[in-house]
Every structure is written in structure tokens, then in C-alpha cells.
Amino acid sequence: MGDVTVFRDSRLVPDVDAIRACYLKKHPDARWWLPDDDKGAHISYWARFDPHDVYFVGGFGGEHYIGQIPLHLYQGSPPILESEHGVAGRILIEQL
């Protein structure tokens, strides 16, 4: 796994209630860190981004890549389902 950094071109989202509901459906434990919470731990806001360029930094050893990824490949790649690959901590525990 690696990181994707988003630069430029972010916009405020018009339908915050729909975005919040969608986000909480996937990440229910994150309700304490939602944007627009006066008692929240962070100052944040909902935004939408439309990527025009992807620069990837990730991996190590023989499984690594640092560089540009063509946008059509990034957008056309299938999602990695948690049921297929799990999460990093779970994989580590299962391998022990």
C-alpha cells in the first residue's frame, strides 16, 4: 500500500447531509471526528476533489513504486475489497 496526495482543485460539497450519511455508513467509528463539530478534535470541512494527476509514493523492497500514474489507469482500476485483502493489521495477525 502507498499514499496518494491530492493537490489543488478541491471544492466545498453542496449536499453535506448525504455525504455525512454515506461516510458514516462506511466508517461508523469516525462520528467523533466529523467536520462541522464545534466540540470536535480537529478543524475540518467536507470537500470534493477532481484529480487531474496522480503521483504515487509507496511500497518498499522489491514491491515499490514512486512516480506518476496515468489518470485513466487510476480511475479505471477496480476497488480493492476489504473482504479480499483485509487491512494491514489483520493480515499481520493472520500471518503470525
MODELLER restraints for C-alpha pairs under 7 A, 6 or more apart:
rsr = mdl.restraints
at = mdl.atoms
rsr.add(forms.Gaussian(group=physical.xy_distance, feature=features.Distance(at['CA:1:A'], at['CA:58:A']), mean=6.06, stdev=0.5))
rsr.add(forms.Gaussian(group=physical.xy_distance, feature=features.Distance(at['CA:1:A'], at['CA:59:A']), mean=6.00, stdev=0.5))
rsr.add(forms.Gaussian(group=physical.xy_distance, feature=features.Distance(at['CA:2:A'], at['CA:57:A']), mean=5.79, stdev=0.5))
rsr.add(forms.Gaussian(group=physical.xy_distance, feature=features.Distance(at['CA:2:A'], at['CA:58:A']), mean=3.74, stdev=0.5))
rsr.add(forms.Gaussian(group=physical.xy_distance, feature=features.Distance(at['CA:2:A'], at['CA:59:A']), mean=5.96, stdev=0.5))
rsr.add(forms.Gaussian(group=physical.xy_distance, feature=features.Distance(at['CA:3:A'], at['CA:56:A']), mean=6.35, stdev=0.5))
rsr.add(forms.Gaussian(group=physical.xy_distance, feature=features.Distance(at['CA:3:A'], at['CA:57:A']), mean=5.85, stdev=0.5))
rsr.add(forms.Gaussian(group=physical.xy_distance, feature=features.Distance(at['CA:3:A'], at['CA:58:A']), mean=6.13, stdev=0.5))
rsr.add(forms.Gaussian(group=physical.xy_distance, feature=features.Distance(at['CA:4:A'], at['CA:55:A']), mean=6.72, stdev=0.5))
rsr.add(forms.Gaussian(group=physical.xy_distance, feature=features.Distance(at['CA:4:A'], at['CA:56:A']), mean=5.56, stdev=0.5))
rsr.add(forms.Gaussian(group=physical.xy_distance, feature=features.Distance(at['CA:9:A'], at['CA:49:A']), mean=6.00, stdev=0.5))
rsr.add(forms.Gaussian(group=physical.xy_distance, feature=features.Distance(at['CA:9:A'], at['CA:50:A']), mean=6.53, stdev=0.5))
rsr.add(forms.Gaussian(group=physical.xy_distance, feature=features.Distance(at['CA:10:A'], at['CA:47:A']), mean=6.13, stdev=0.5))
rsr.add(forms.Gaussian(group=physical.xy_distance, feature=features.Distance(at['CA:10:A'], at['CA:48:A']), mean=5.52, stdev=0.5))
rsr.add(forms.Gaussian(group=physical.xy_distance, feature=features.Distance(at['CA:10:A'], at['CA:49:A']), mean=4.43, stdev=0.5))
rsr.add(forms.Gaussian(group=physical.xy_distance, feature=features.Distance(at['CA:10:A'], at['CA:50:A']), mean=7.00, stdev=0.5))
rsr.add(forms.Gaussian(group=physical.xy_distance, feature=features.Distance(at['CA:11:A'], at['CA:47:A']), mean=5.31, stdev=0.5))
rsr.add(forms.Gaussian(group=physical.xy_distance, feature=features.Distance(at['CA:11:A'], at['CA:48:A']), mean=5.20, stdev=0.5))
rsr.add(forms.Gaussian(group=physical.xy_distance, feature=features.Distance(at['CA:11:A'], at['CA:49:A']), mean=6.35, stdev=0.5))
rsr.add(forms.Gaussian(group=physical.xy_distance, feature=features.Distance(at['CA:12:A'], at['CA:46:A']), mean=6.25, stdev=0.5))
rsr.add(forms.Gaussian(group=physical.xy_distance, feature=features.Distance(at['CA:12:A'], at['CA:47:A']), mean=4.47, stdev=0.5))
rsr.add(forms.Gaussian(group=physical.xy_distance, feature=features.Distance(at['CA:12:A'], at['CA:48:A']), mean=6.18, stdev=0.5))
rsr.add(forms.Gaussian(group=physical.xy_distance, feature=features.Distance(at['CA:13:A'], at['CA:46:A']), mean=6.27, stdev=0.5))
rsr.add(forms.Gaussian(group=physical.xy_distance, feature=features.Distance(at['CA:13:A'], at['CA:47:A']), mean=5.31, stdev=0.5))
rsr.add(forms.Gaussian(group=physical.xy_distance, feature=features.Distance(at['CA:13:A'], at['CA:48:A']), mean=5.93, stdev=0.5))
rsr.add(forms.Gaussian(group=physical.xy_distance, feature=features.Distance(at['CA:24:A'], at['CA:30:A']), mean=6.94, stdev=0.5))
rsr.add(forms.Gaussian(group=physical.xy_distance, feature=features.Distance(at['CA:24:A'], at['CA:31:A']), mean=6.66, stdev=0.5))
rsr.add(forms.Gaussian(group=physical.xy_distance, feature=features.Distance(at['CA:32:A'], at['CA:40:A']), mean=6.64, stdev=0.5))
rsr.add(forms.Gaussian(group=physical.xy_distance, feature=features.Distance(at['CA:33:A'], at['CA:40:A']), mean=5.85, stdev=0.5))
rsr.add(forms.Gaussian(group=physical.xy_distance, feature=features.Distance(at['CA:33:A'], at['CA:41:A']), mean=6.45, stdev=0.5))
rsr.add(forms.Gaussian(group=physical.xy_distance, feature=features.Distance(at['CA:35:A'], at['CA:43:A']), mean=6.88, stdev=0.5))
rsr.add(forms.Gaussian(group=physical.xy_distance, feature=features.Distance(at['CA:35:A'], at['CA:44:A']), mean=4.91, stdev=0.5))
rsr.add(forms.Gaussian(group=physical.xy_distance, feature=features.Distance(at['CA:35:A'], at['CA:45:A']), mean=4.89, stdev=0.5))
rsr.add(forms.Gaussian(group=physical.xy_distance, feature=features.Distance(at['CA:35:A'], at['CA:46:A']), mean=6.52, stdev=0.5))
rsr.add(forms.Gaussian(group=physical.xy_distance, feature=features.Distance(at['CA:36:A'], at['CA:44:A']), mean=7.00, stdev=0.5))
rsr.add(forms.Gaussian(group=physical.xy_distance, feature=features.Distance(at['CA:36:A'], at['CA:45:A']), mean=6.56, stdev=0.5))
rsr.add(forms.Gaussian(group=physical.xy_distance, feature=features.Distance(at['CA:52:A'], at['CA:71:A']), mean=6.71, stdev=0.5))
rsr.add(forms.Gaussian(group=physical.xy_distance, feature=features.Distance(at['CA:53:A'], at['CA:71:A']), mean=5.94, stdev=0.5))
rsr.add(forms.Gaussian(group=physical.xy_distance, feature=features.Distance(at['CA:54:A'], at['CA:68:A']), mean=5.74, stdev=0.5))
rsr.add(forms.Gaussian(group=physical.xy_distance, feature=features.Distance(at['CA:54:A'], at['CA:69:A']), mean=5.41, stdev=0.5))
rsr.add(forms.Gaussian(group=physical.xy_distance, feature=features.Distance(at['CA:54:A'], at['CA:70:A']), mean=6.89, stdev=0.5))
rsr.add(forms.Gaussian(group=physical.xy_distance, feature=features.Distance(at['CA:54:A'], at['CA:71:A']), mean=6.38, stdev=0.5))
rsr.add(forms.Gaussian(group=physical.xy_distance, feature=features.Distance(at['CA:55:A'], at['CA:67:A']), mean=5.37, stdev=0.5))
rsr.add(forms.Gaussian(group=physical.xy_distance, feature=features.Distance(at['CA:55:A'], at['CA:68:A']), mean=4.42, stdev=0.5))
rsr.add(forms.Gaussian(group=physical.xy_distance, feature=features.Distance(at['CA:55:A'], at['CA:69:A']), mean=6.13, stdev=0.5))
rsr.add(forms.Gaussian(group=physical.xy_distance, feature=features.Distance(at['CA:56:A'], at['CA:66:A']), mean=5.45, stdev=0.5))
rsr.add(forms.Gaussian(group=physical.xy_distance, feature=features.Distance(at['CA:56:A'], at['CA:67:A']), mean=5.40, stdev=0.5))
rsr.add(forms.Gaussian(group=physical.xy_distance, feature=features.Distance(at['CA:56:A'], at['CA:68:A']), mean=6.19, stdev=0.5))
rsr.add(forms.Gaussian(group=physical.xy_distance, feature=features.Distance(at['CA:56:A'], at['CA:69:A']), mean=6.85, stdev=0.5))
rsr.add(forms.Gaussian(group=physical.xy_distance, feature=features.Distance(at['CA:57:A'], at['CA:65:A']), mean=6.23, stdev=0.5))
rsr.add(forms.Gaussian(group=physical.xy_distance, feature=features.Distance(at['CA:57:A'], at['CA:66:A']), mean=4.48, stdev=0.5))
rsr.add(forms.Gaussian(group=physical.xy_distance, feature=features.Distance(at['CA:57:A'], at['CA:67:A']), mean=6.70, stdev=0.5))
rsr.add(forms.Gaussian(group=physical.xy_distance, feature=features.Distance(at['CA:58:A'], at['CA:64:A']), mean=5.77, stdev=0.5))
rsr.add(forms.Gaussian(group=physical.xy_distance, feature=features.Distance(at['CA:58:A'], at['CA:65:A']), mean=5.74, stdev=0.5))
rsr.add(forms.Gaussian(group=physical.xy_distance, feature=features.Distance(at['CA:58:A'], at['CA:66:A']), mean=6.33, stdev=0.5))
rsr.add(forms.Gaussian(group=physical.xy_distance, feature=features.Distance(at['CA:59:A'], at['CA:65:A']), mean=6.41, stdev=0.5))
